[in-house]
Amino acid sequence: MDSPSSTTRIAARSSMIDSIRGCGLSGMRIDKEDLRRKLSIPEYLRVAMSNAIRRKEGEPPADTCQSDVIVDGNGVQPPEAPMVVFINSRSGGRHGPELKERLQELMGKEQVFDLSEVKPHEFVQYGLACLEKLAELGDFCAKDTRQKMRIVVAGGDGTVGWVLGSVGELNKQGREPVPPVAIIPLGTGNDLSRSFGWGGSFPFAWKSAVKRTLQRASAGPICRLDSWHAVIQMPSGEVVDPPHSLKPTEDCALDQGLQIEGALPEKVNCYEGVFYNYFSIGMDAQVAYGFHHLRNEKPYLAQGPISNKV
């Protein structure tokens, strides 16, 4: 059995190899303009979705979606691979803001959502709803764009899980198809990204690597991912800072077959959410939780993936 120190060296070496592989020394050159034409959603649809999200209208009526629209959707050629990107600009150290600008260069500006400004559930509830409404009204371009939509998440495992949980609500609502999700790894561990072949770390030559990721995300095969629905109950009044994947809920029906030691508290707080890829308890969960609070309290100690690992 490996010692903790050897395990750490192996993990660090794996991350370094991922970075070197992303240096862009091999592979065909991807033309920036060709990629932009492939990914960019027509401007009138981008504006419509952006307006719907900004106004936060659950069931946007036709005049709301079509405000500021001058082009007839049935006369516009839909893109080959329409795509939106969610980016956690706090991840990736100093590369977060630069990456956001780079992504906006490679597609329509309104297709890149900073998670500090637009939450993934808002995109699902308002942006996609707007596309669906336009499609119901006979807009062929909106219908085709909705059917082909793909999503890229630039962030760590927590950010990816947040977006997956929001997009997964489409299944419950019967709003199919559910857009597949690709990853640009910006976190520290990037276990979810590594497991599905998107890389374990942000590459050194990231500008060319981003183009390759978007190209691959536009046409890559779709893989399935197991998920767990978790319900957490704790005594009311406990100080808690839940991750984005956990939401407060009034209904907290725990398994009646659970064996509980001692008396139940009179008042409880309940949370529920979806976890992907792994659900850890014990030492690794404690380390992750501690790092989460350390980053919030002393952000100067967490300037990027390498310093985070240290």
N, C-alpha and C positions, 0 to 999 in steps of 0.2 A: 504493500500500500504506500502511495506517495506521501511524503511529508508535506505539511502546509507550505513550506518554502518552495519545494519543487513544483507544487501545483500552481503557485503564483507565477513562477518563471515560465511555465508552459502557457498560462493564460496570456501573459505579457507578450511572449514570443508569437502567439497566434494573432494577437491584435496588430503587432508590427508587420507580420506577413500580409495581413489583410491590407494594411496601408500601402505596402510596397506593390502589391498586386494592382492597386488602384492608381498607380503612378502614370498609367496611360502609355506605357512603352510598347504595347502591342494592341492589335485590333484595328479595324478599319476606321477611317476618319468619318465623323458624323457632321454633315453640313448643318450649320446653325439655322439657316433660313428654311431648309427642307423640314427640319424638326419642328420649327415654329409653325409652318403651314399644317403639319400633321396634328399638332396638339391644340392649336388656338381655336377656341370657341368663337363663333361670329360675335361681333361687338354688340349687336342689339340684344343677344341672349345674355352676354356678360353683364350688360347694364341692367337688364330686367332682373336677373338674379341678385345683383348687388343692391338694387333698390328694394327688393322684397326682404332681403336680410336686414338692411338698414331700418326699414319701417316695422320689421317684426310682425308681419301679418300672416297669421296661420294659414288661412285659405285665401291666397291672393286672388281677387277678382281679375277679370280680363283687362280692365282699364289700368289696374295697378301694374300688372306684368308688362303691358305694352306702353307704359308711359315712357316718353323720350325715344320711342322706337319709330324709325322712319322706313325701315326695310321690311318688305314682305318676306316672311320666313320661308314660304314655299318657293321663293325664287333664289334662295341662298343655298350653296352647296355645303352640306354638313362636313365637319372635319373627320378625318380618318380615325383618329384616336383622341377624342375630347378628354381633357384631363384637368383636375384641380389639385392643388398642393396645399397641405397644411404644414406650417413650419413653426416650431417652437424656437423663436429667435434667441431665447436664453440658453439654448443648448448649443453645443459645439464651440464654446468659448467665444473668441472674437470672430469666428467664421459665421455666426448666426446672421447678423445683419447683411454681411457680404453675400451670403448664400441666397438670402431673400431677394436681393437686387438681381443676382444672376438668374434666378428662376423667373423673375418678372421679364427679363430680357428674352427668355426662351419661349414665352407664351404670353397671353394677355395679362396685363397687370391685375385685373379683377379676378383672375383664376388662382392667384396666390394669396392664401389667407394666413395672416399672422394670428396665432392662437391667443395672443394677448388682446386682440381686437374682435375676432370672430370665433366663436366656439363651434365645434363640429356639430353639435345638436342644432344650432341655429341654421347652419348650412342645410342640414337634412330637413328641418321643419319649414324653412322658408325658401331657400334657394332651389332645392330640388323640387319642392312643391310648386314653385313658379314654373319650372320647366314642364312639369306634369300638367299643369293647368293649360299652358300654351299648346301642348300636344293634344289635349282633349278638345281644344278649339280648332284643331285641324292644321296646326303648324308642323309640317313634315320635318323641318330642320330641328325644331325643339324635340320632337319625338325621337329622331335618330340620335341626337346628342344625348338624350337621357338614357337610351338603350345601350349606348357604347361607353358611357361615362366610366372613367377609372380615376383612382385617387392615389396620390403619393403623400406619405407622411415623412417630414424631415424632423427627426427628434429621437429621443430615447425610448426605451421599452414602455415607460409609463405613458408617454405621449401617444405611442402607437396603440396601446390598449384603450386609451380614452377615445380615439377616433374609431377604432373597431367597435367599441360598445355603442357609440352613437349611430354608426352606420347599420349595426345589427338590428336596431329598432325597426328598420324597414321591413324585416321579416315578419315581426309581430303585426305590423300595420298592413301587410299584404301589398306593399309597394315594391314590386320586383321589376327588373333585376336589382340585386344588391351590388353596387360597384365594388370590384376587387381593389385591394389595397397593396401598394408597394412601399418600400422603406428606403430612406436615405439615413443611415445611422449617425446620429449626433450625440448619443448618450455615452455613458461610461462603460456599462457592461454590454449593451446591445445584444442580449441573448436571443431575443425574438428575431431580430434581423439576421443574426448569424445562423439560426436554425433554418431559416428559409432561403439562405443563399444570397442575401443582400449585403453581406459584409459585416465584420465585427467592429469596424472603426471607420472614422471619417478619413478618406485617403489624402495623402499629401497633395497630389495633383488633382484637387477637387473640382476645378472648372471643367476639365474634360471628363472626369468621372461622373459628374452630374448629367452631362449629355448622354453618356452611355446608360445611366440608370433610367432616365426618362425614355430613351429609345427602347430599352428592354421592358419597361413597365407598360409601354404602349401596345406590345404584342406578345408578351410572355405568357406562358401557360398559367392557369389558375390552380392553386393548391388549396386544400381544405385545412382548417385549423380547429382543433377541439377547443371548447370553451366551458367554463364552469360558472354557474349562477351561485353567488355567495350571499348569505344573509347574516349580518352581524348585529348582536344585541349587547348593550352594555348599560350599566347603571346610569340613570340620568344625573347630570351634573359633572360627569367625568370630562376632563379636558381632552378634546380629540381634534386632530387636524387630518381629516380623511383625504385620501387622494381623489383626483377627479373621477376615477372609475367607481367610487362609492357615492351614492346619493341618499340623503335622508328619506325615510319612508314612514308612513303612519302604520301600514300593515306589516307586521313582523311575526308571521306565523312560523315558529320553529317546529322542528320535528317533535311530535309529542312523545316519541319513544326515547328521547334523550334522557340520560341519567344525570341529574344535577345534584351536586353536593350543597347542602345548606339551603337557606330560604331565598326565594327570589326577591329582588328589590321591588318596592312599590311602583317606582317609575323607571322606565328604561328609554334609551335612545336606540333607534333602529336604523340600520343602513343596509342597502343592497346594491349589488353591482355584478359585473361580469369580469372574470379573469381569464386571460389567455396564456397558453403555452405552459405555464407553471404557476403553482400557488404555494409559496414557501412559508414555512413557519420555523421558529427556532432562531439559531444564530444568524443565518444569512438574512432573514427578514429583519432582525434587530439591527444589523449593520446597515441595511438599505434604509430603514426608518430613521436611524441616527444620522445618516448622510443627508437625507432629505431635510431634516431640521438644521443641520450644520450649514447647508448651502443657503437656507433662508436667513439664518442669523448672521453668518459671516460669509457673504458672497465672494469676498476677495480671496478666500481660500479655495474657491472652486472656479477657476478661470478657463478650464478646458478638460477634455477627456484624460490627458496624460496626468495633469496635476490632480484630478479627481481620483485616479487609480492610486497615486502615491498617498 
